[in-house]
Amino acid sequence: MPVRGDGLKTIPFWKTSLLTGQTNRMDLLVDQETLWRWMESDDAARPRIQEAFPHLAADELEFLLTGTTPREWEAVMDSDS
């Protein structure tokens, strides 16, 4: 995977959605060292995800936290109407 000058590289993530139970994939542009520090820190010391990855969009942050994709959210919201 190519690394940009700022240390960011695209990494594929697979997560199981808390909403549907389906395993989803999203490619995210992150700094691997920052990612590991965020993932391995205990809850009390872990920075807020928005602070750790300020360059990621809201749906990308949601995916990291819950494994839920924008398409799944749309399907749930459509079924509620």
BELKACOR-V545165 format. One record per residue. RES is the residue in one small letter. PSI is psi in whole degrees, -180 to 180 (none if undefined). OMEGA is omega in radians with two decimals (999 if undefined). Layout:
res: <RES/RES>
psi: <PSI/PSI>
omega: <OMEGA/OMEGA>
//
This chain:
res: <m/p/v/r/g/d/g/l/k/t/i/p/f/w/k/t/s/l/l/t/g/q/t/n/r/m/d/l/l/v/d/q/e/t/l/w/r/w/m/e/s/d/d/a/a/r/p/r/i/q/e/a/f/p/h/l/a/a/d/e/l/e/f/l/l/t/g/t/t/p/r/e/w/e/a/v/m/d/s/d/s>
psi: <129/142/133/169/-25/8/-4/142/156/124/131/135/138/127/150/126/130/-19/-43/-16/-2/143/126/158/140/134/124/143/105/162/120/-39/-43/-41/-49/-42/-43/-45/-36/-12/149/163/-40/-33/-10/126/158/145/-33/-30/-37/-35/65/-17/-11/147/162/-40/-29/-40/-43/-41/-45/-38/-43/-10/7/134/161/-38/-41/-42/-44/-43/-41/-43/-39/-36/-20/-16/none>
omega: <-3.11/3.10/3.10/3.13/-3.14/3.11/-3.14/3.03/-3.13/-3.12/3.08/3.10/3.01/3.11/3.06/-3.10/3.04/-3.11/-3.03/-3.07/3.14/3.05/-3.08/3.10/3.01/3.07/-3.09/3.12/-3.07/2.97/-3.02/3.14/3.10/3.13/-3.13/3.12/-3.13/-3.10/-3.02/-3.14/3.13/-3.02/-3.09/-3.09/-3.06/3.07/3.06/-3.06/3.13/3.11/-3.14/-3.08/-3.06/-3.11/-3.12/3.09/-3.12/-3.13/3.08/3.09/3.10/3.12/3.12/-3.11/-2.96/-3.09/-3.08/-3.14/3.06/3.13/3.12/3.11/3.13/-3.13/3.13/-3.14/3.12/-3.12/3.12/-3.08/999>
//
